[in-house]
Amino acid sequence: MREESRLTVVGIGADGWAGLTPAARDAVRQADVVLGAERQLKSLPEDLRTQAWPSPLLPALDELLSEQTGRVCVLASGDPFLSGIATTLRDRGYALDVHPAVSSVTLARARLGWSFEETEVVTVVGRAVHRVARALAPNRKLLVLGGSATELRELLNARGYGDSALTALENLGADDERISDGWTRDPGPLTVFAVRCQGPGLPLIGLPDDAFEHDGQLTKRDLRASALARLAPNPGELLWDVGAGAGSIGIEWSRAHALNRAVAIERDPARAERVQRNANTLGVPELQVVTGPAPEALAELPRPDAIFIGGGLTVPGVLDQCVETDARIVAHGVTLEAEQLLAAAYARHGGELQRISVEHAKPLGGFTGWTPSRAVTQWSWK
């Protein structure tokens, strides 16, 4: 913690100074300088010393704060820890005194009559609107923070959710608050979008193979399920998806929980671009795609909690470098050479070694017969 940089963060709603509690007003008045967005600063008493945030903010944030002397107050929208500046400041090591206001999410739920338990909040503030796709499910109630009505409408239509009810809740808590049809109006920047989802269901994990764009290099659903069961994702963990192909393992890992992170390593540029398209389509645009060969491409990556090796297993050094991370590992091989490597890893390190063969019922003349897929050897190790 940088105690010498202790900051006061005050949440302020669309109703401005008039909506602040006495304690929050005192915190603002006691500051030697108040930092915030121009629209927030305009509502304050004129005798306060204020400074508007630069744009873009984040590259200049630390330098700007280091220039301040005395007591510094930072204004945030509503709840400072709900997609707000407080999280950014905390993660940069600043010690904070926080005075939250009623969040736009709380106000939106009050206007709509939606309970906390039945509502999922998706923030696209400074992020890709594709994140909404992960949360789409029949009859789901979503509140979307940030983004534009145009982007959100395009995404809903593209994902088959064009029949959803879309409501724009604008300037919540202010005198000019407005609630309108999000399909027909383009509201201003201080808008929360409510979506009552009507569209096709898509599971978070266990996605059908045709949910992915691919060129044949795809970990199919049954093998994907086996791999993910052993990778055992926990919230907030990081996965390396080595030799990602279509990116299906990294994408399903990321879809399992909103805090999960994944890096897809793929040497083929066309496939790497395809991985990113799949990640966008399936609602996890933050999945990081690294284009380059393993093991070289692994050298600068943050240490993972789990690793899936779907391609490049026989390249010298790949398996050894992954084992050195002490992460949970699942590796798939379909060739004799890959099988030999996995058998040697099993003999050296233990774990679990198995061959998986999946057969599908298909028409055979006037009857039905079994059509086998290529058998896969799977080594998993913790």
NORSULNOR-V109305 format. One record per residue. NEAR is the number of other C-alpha atoms within 10 Angstrom. Layout:
# NORSULNOR-V109305
near: {NEAR | NEAR}
This chain:
# NORSULNOR-V109305
near: {12 | 12 | 10 | 8 | 18 | 16 | 22 | 23 | 28 | 28 | 25 | 26 | 25 | 23 | 17 | 19 | 18 | 13 | 16 | 20 | 14 | 9 | 11 | 20 | 16 | 11 | 19 | 25 | 17 | 14 | 19 | 15 | 18 | 23 | 22 | 21 | 17 | 13 | 11 | 19 | 20 | 14 | 14 | 18 | 10 | 9 | 7 | 15 | 14 | 21 | 14 | 14 | 16 | 14 | 10 | 8 | 10 | 13 | 10 | 12 | 16 | 13 | 10 | 14 | 13 | 9 | 7 | 12 | 10 | 9 | 16 | 21 | 25 | 24 | 25 | 26 | 25 | 24 | 24 | 24 | 18 | 18 | 19 | 16 | 19 | 26 | 14 | 15 | 16 | 15 | 10 | 13 | 13 | 19 | 18 | 20 | 14 | 21 | 21 | 22 | 19 | 17 | 20 | 25 | 22 | 16 | 16 | 22 | 15 | 12 | 12 | 13 | 9 | 14 | 12 | 12 | 6 | 9 | 17 | 17 | 17 | 20 | 19 | 17 | 13 | 9 | 12 | 17 | 24 | 21 | 23 | 24 | 23 | 23 | 22 | 28 | 19 | 15 | 13 | 16 | 22 | 22 | 24 | 24 | 22 | 21 | 20 | 18 | 23 | 13 | 12 | 22 | 17 | 13 | 19 | 22 | 13 | 12 | 14 | 15 | 22 | 17 | 12 | 21 | 15 | 23 | 22 | 26 | 25 | 22 | 21 | 23 | 18 | 14 | 9 | 10 | 14 | 14 | 18 | 15 | 15 | 21 | 16 | 13 | 12 | 14 | 20 | 13 | 13 | 17 | 25 | 28 | 27 | 26 | 24 | 20 | 22 | 19 | 19 | 11 | 11 | 17 | 14 | 19 | 18 | 16 | 19 | 12 | 15 | 9 | 12 | 20 | 18 | 17 | 10 | 9 | 16 | 19 | 19 | 16 | 17 | 15 | 20 | 18 | 17 | 13 | 22 | 19 | 11 | 18 | 23 | 12 | 21 | 14 | 13 | 14 | 17 | 23 | 28 | 27 | 26 | 30 | 25 | 30 | 26 | 27 | 33 | 29 | 32 | 30 | 32 | 24 | 27 | 31 | 21 | 17 | 16 | 16 | 12 | 22 | 24 | 27 | 25 | 27 | 28 | 27 | 20 | 15 | 12 | 11 | 21 | 23 | 16 | 20 | 29 | 21 | 17 | 22 | 29 | 21 | 21 | 26 | 23 | 29 | 24 | 19 | 23 | 17 | 22 | 19 | 18 | 16 | 17 | 22 | 19 | 11 | 15 | 19 | 10 | 7 | 10 | 11 | 16 | 18 | 21 | 25 | 28 | 26 | 24 | 22 | 23 | 20 | 23 | 16 | 12 | 11 | 14 | 19 | 20 | 12 | 15 | 22 | 17 | 8 | 14 | 15 | 20 | 20 | 24 | 25 | 22 | 24 | 23 | 15 | 13 | 10 | 12 | 20 | 21 | 14 | 16 | 24 | 19 | 12 | 19 | 16 | 11 | 9 | 12 | 14 | 14 | 14 | 19 | 13 | 13 | 15 | 13 | 13 | 12 | 11 | 10 | 12 | 11 | 10 | 7 | 6 | 7 | 11 | 13 | 12 | 13 | 12 | 11 | 12 | 15 | 19 | 21 | 23 | 25 | 22 | 21 | 15}
